[in-house]
């Protein structure tokens, strides 16, 4: 909550600004406002441009014969991935507190993109090495190689802890995508 923040993208700068404005309004005007510093929160509703959903959707499409390869960048980037539903619970708990404050919401576990990929492709019954192409186009110019959050305060004060780990999350997202594509195919909506 008090760590020095060093955003490396316009998106991160905007989030940092919102975090500071929450503090400003809380301190200057006595508004009951808490700020959640949420590490990567994923779900089946995640946009397909985000690496987790890109992986789960591609695995489902490959499994169904709708796609042959998946192009990715840095497989060694490490992320603290959690389930968005768990993070919503943490936000709700923040709002139930008598005193507003700032909290880090994270799993305190980190996994590489490759580890996420391995779980998803194993769930699909596929070898990821047969389908994944490393493409320099997908390497970020300001790559943050390691992200890990410390939710100790959220655990201590809010009594919060994540219920869904990365392995369950990856399988949940893949199963949702395969079900979605199956339904789309049955309705004649998906095109090869």
N, C-alpha and C positions, 0 to 999 in steps of 0.2 A: 504494500500500500504506500510505502514511503520510498521505494526504489527510484533511482534516477531513470527517467524514461527517455529513450533516444529513438524516436520514430524514424523509419527509413522510407516511408511512402506517404503520399498525400492523404491516403485513407487513414493511416496511423496518426498523422498530425491532427486530422479532424477529430479522431477519437480522444486524443490527448487534450485537445481544446475543450471538448465536452466534459471531460473529467475535471479539468480545472474550473470550468464555469460552474459545475455542480458545487464544488467547494466554495467558490466565491459567493454564490447565492445562499448557500447554507450558512456561511459565516457572516455575511453582510446583512442578510435579510431574515435570518432565522427560519428559513424554509426547511421543512423536513424532507431533505433530499440526500439519498445515499448514492454512491457511485460503485458500480461493479466493474472491476478490471477482469474481464472475461477472456480467458485463453481460448484457443480454437474450440468452438462449439459446433458440433456436426449433427446432422440428422438426415433422414431420407428426403427432407425438403430443401436441403442445401442445393444451391445453384450448381449446375453442371460444369461451370468454369473453375470451381474449387477442386483441388486435387483429389480429395476423398471421394466426392461424388463423381468426378471424371473417371476414377478407377472403378467404382461400383457399377456405374452405367455401362462402361466399356466392357467389363467382365460379363455383364448380363447380355449385352449385344453380341459379344463374341460367342458366348454359350449358345445363343439362339441362331447363330449363323448370319447375323446382320452386320457384322464388322469383323475385320481380320486382325487389326493391330491397334495398339494404344501407344500414343507418342507422349513421352514424359521428359522432364528435365532431371534435376538433381534428386536421385533416389536416396541420398545420404542425409538430406535435411531432416532434422529431428523436431517433432512437434508434440506438444502436450494436448492431445485430442480428447475431448469429452463430449458427452451427449447433451444436446441443447435442452432436452426435457429436464435433466438434472440441474442445469444452469438456471432455468426458469424457476425451479423450486428455490434455489439460492436467492434469486432476486426477490421472490415473494417473502422469504424469511427476512431479508434486509428491511423490507417495508413494514414488517411486524414489530420492529425494534422501537423502543421508546426514544432512543437517541440515534439520530442518523449518523452514518459513518461510511468509510470506504473499505471495500473488501476485494481481495483477489479470489477469483473463482477458477479453479483448475483441478486437474486430477493428481498432480504431483508425480506423474509418470510421463516418460517421453519415449516416442517410437519413431523410427525412420519411415520415410515414405515407402521404402522397400518392404518394411515389416507390415505396414498396412496392406500393401499390394499382395504380399504373400498370404495373408489371412483371407482376403477377398477371393483371390484366384483359387485357393484351396477349397473354399466354400463352393465355388463354381465347378470344382473338379477339373481345373485347367492348370497347366504349367505356365506361369507368367512369363518365363524366359522365352516361350514360343511365340509370344504376342507383343511384348513390350519393346519399343524402339526408343532409344535415348536420342532426343532431338535438342541440339544446342539452343534452338529457338525458345525453349521452355525454361532455360536457366534464367533466374532473376538477376538483374544487374546489382541489386543491393540485397542479396540473399542473407537472411539471418539463419545461420547454420543450426542453431540450437535454441529452442524455446521450452522453458519449464517454469511452471508457476508454483507458488507456495501458498496453498489455501489454509494455512494453519489458523489464521484469525477467523475465517469463515467457519472452520470446524469448531473452534473453541467458543466463539461468541454466538454463532447461529445454530450450532449443533448440526451443521450441514456436512455431508460427504457424498461424493458421487456414487451412484448405484451401478452404472453401466461402464464397464471397462472398454478399452479400445477394441479388443477381440470381439466382444458382443456387439459393439457399435458397428464395426465393419461388416459383420454377418447380417445385422439388422438392415443396414443400408443396401447391401447386395440383394437380400431377399425382397425388399420393397421394390427395387428396380426390376428384378426378374418378374415379379407379380404385375407391375405396371406394364412392362413390355408384352407380357403374355396377354393381358387384357386388351392392349392396343392392337395386337395381331388378330385377336379373335374378333375385334370390331372392324378390322380392315383399315386401321389408321396408320400403322407403321409401314414405312416403305424401306426396302433394302437399299 
